[in-house]
Amino acid sequence: MTGNTAGQSFLMQGFAAAMAIFVLIMWACFGYLRPELVNYRQMTNAALDAAVSINAQIKDLAARKARDDADRHEFQMLEKDGFLGEQNRLNAARILERLRVQHRISGLEYQIDAVDKVTIPGQPENTGIVMSSSKISLNMRGFLDSDMRDFTIAIQRGLPGHVTVTEIEIVKLASPGNDLLALISRGGGTELVSATVELQWQAVQPAKEAAGI
Amino acid sequence: MVTLPDMEGIAQRLTALKRFVLLIGDAGALIVRLSGSRVESHAYFCGAIDSNIRGVKLALAEFPGLPVVIVYDVLGQAYRRDRLPPVNFMDRPKIMARKLETLFPGTELKGGLRLGASEGEVRGYDYLFAAVTASPEVTPWQKMLEQIENPISDVRLLPVESVRLLQRLVGKLNGGESKSAQWNILISQHRTGGFRQIVTRDHRLAIARMTSGFIDIESAEEIGSLLQREIGATIDYITRLGFDRATGLNAVFIGRSDIGAALRHAQLPVRNLTAFSPAEAGALAGISGDHDESGHFADLLHAAWGGGRLLPELSIWPQQKRQQRMQTLGRIWGTRALATASLVGLIYGASLAWEIRDAEAEYLQAEARRGALRLAYDAEVSRLDAGPVPIARMRDIIAIHRQLEAADVDLTPFYSVLGANMSENVRLSSIRVQIDTPPPVLAPSQIQDSPPGPAPDAASVEGKIILILDLSSFRNAELAVGEAERLANALRKELPHMQTTIIRQPLHILPADTFTVKPGENVLAFTGEVRVAEIELTGRLK
């Protein structure tokens, strides 16, 4: 009987040990190894998806490069046209005088106001674009109103940067009567029209350092 | 068709369970080591003396892990046929235990075999109850069983278990057919007892008798004659149980061949008699392996048949011990099942670990490829972003310039419209244009890497134009007013986006004016008035 009791105890211990080992193995299989395998597979799939995505992005870079090149070219043209940088007033005066003669403006009086720097807010991560704006007021007299208009258009095209017409007023000074025509034929009396023009002369700072930010 | 006993036999051969069978008789014991239905070894022990008991212990101790099936074939067997009321299976063990206690009070080894539904009007089931009573011949063996290390697997009765053996043998003789309402008798010669008679009706135990072994008599004819008398007594007895002598009795004898021959010559009161040697009967019963060395005794056949079966006909083992054994078996098989499952789990775990190893390598490879691609992409992006001015800033500047250009107003079309609609009698003395230029803005949704968008809609530029008309060529004020209105209407038609309003007429006839006419004054003749009209146009210049 003692032997049987010992045998029963041994059986019980064996059963308990087998159960413990079984539970341990099951935990190792389903509690650790399998989730680990699933995790690795998920990470692999994620890495493969990321690689596919990056490949697609690399392909898109060719299109982006073409767009960037076009934009760089346009930017260079703007730079060349003087839209970037400081407004050179001496050069502006030189241009205005040349255009005045070219468009037969007999009397020209103008004023270029102080530069007003305006920051145009952009993306939150950007500091924005600093735009220099100067108001130019023109007072001129001439023979034909078309000369005034052409002179204004020429200023828009000739001044470096961008020039916007904000106001223009053309007033007839006198009607070309017989006496005036006679005077003109003698080389005088050339002022039949006067005009007042207000322009906004605008340029942007190429970089934030240049804008003093 | 495969019958249940056949299936049991197949299962027995397939599982080849190893076990000891200890056949205990009044004259001694037989120990048999079985593997399925194959006899591996056997040994007879005549008498329950100490040396024999030690011999059995030693034989069992050779294989201490093998279970022992005890088969009793003693005189002290008691059988009762009785009825149990129909109860549910939960209560059946309790009712059975109570019945057994009533029938065999104080007996430890007892059990019941359900025979079938009771005949007659009283509902219930007929049971064959059996018990082994303690006797001096048996007690030493029972004490020995308490001392061995081998687990006891079951306790059975030879007559009850060998009913199937008789059925098998009769079936073989009849070519597999098993007739109903048939009386059969098995007479077998035993070394552990005498001549065992088992009478069955419809393959159910009717009576079992044990007669002397006639060990002092040598003559087969004499033994046959004595047996003839015993069989006659048995037939007398079963006649009282409903046996019809006219139908006859099939007899099978297993024992010494000369006794079998003597019985055949003795013309027993049976319909037919078939005599087998134990080896022949064993072959028919599917028992193989070791044989009885004398070739006379059927103990080994009965022990191998009754002890080797997986499912006993009737177990007389106490319920409590049977439950303990079931628990033990449950633990053993549970441990084995757990060990097997653990092994399978271990293999599965190993395969998982192998898969993880592969998956890790695959992941590292994919990650390395992703990293290389990312580096290449970053290098390409760096090359694209290289330059004194970031591309995003360039695009902002381009966007601003496009907005400024879009806000520029070309007045040439307006001048053309004006020139086309002014009559020769009207002179334009002044034109004033005010342009309300919208300030440039950067759209907050503009993505840094995206190209600058198209120029904004030019129609958003608002402005105001004031025209001062010189109408001095008109002598009639009504005509001058009409001319101003005509021009205003023409401009309205040509410039539908602008609101055209006459803000001054040559006469003060507008709603905001104070119109005064002095006596004798001909207001329509334009005397002393400045002949001027003003037209204001407001709205979209572009």
Interface residues (C-beta under 8 A of the other chain):
Chain A: M1 G3 N4 G7 Q8 L11 M12 G14 F15 A18 M19 I21 F22 I25 M26 A28 C29 L33 R34 E36 L37 Y40 R41 M43 T44 A47 L48 A50 A51 I54 N55 Q57 I58 L61 R64 K65 R67 D68 A70 D71 R72 E74 F75 L78 F83 L84 V118 I120 P121 G122 Q123 E125 N126 G128 I129 M131 R149 Q156 H162 T164 V165 T166 E167 I168 E169 I170 V171 K172 S175 Q200 Q202 V204 P206 A207
Chain B: E146 Q147 I148 E149 P151 T328 R331 I332 G334 T335 L338 A339 A341 S342 G345 L346 Y348 G349 L352 A353 E355 I356 A359 E360 E362 Y363 A366 E367 R369 R370 L373 R374 A376 Y377 E380 V381 L384 G387 P388 V389 I391 A392 R393 M394 R395 D396 I397 I398 I400 H401 L404 E405 A407 D408 V409 L411 Y415 R427 L428 S429 S430 I431 R432 V433 Q434 I435 T437 P439 P440 V441 L442 P444 Q446 Q448 D449 P451 P452 D470
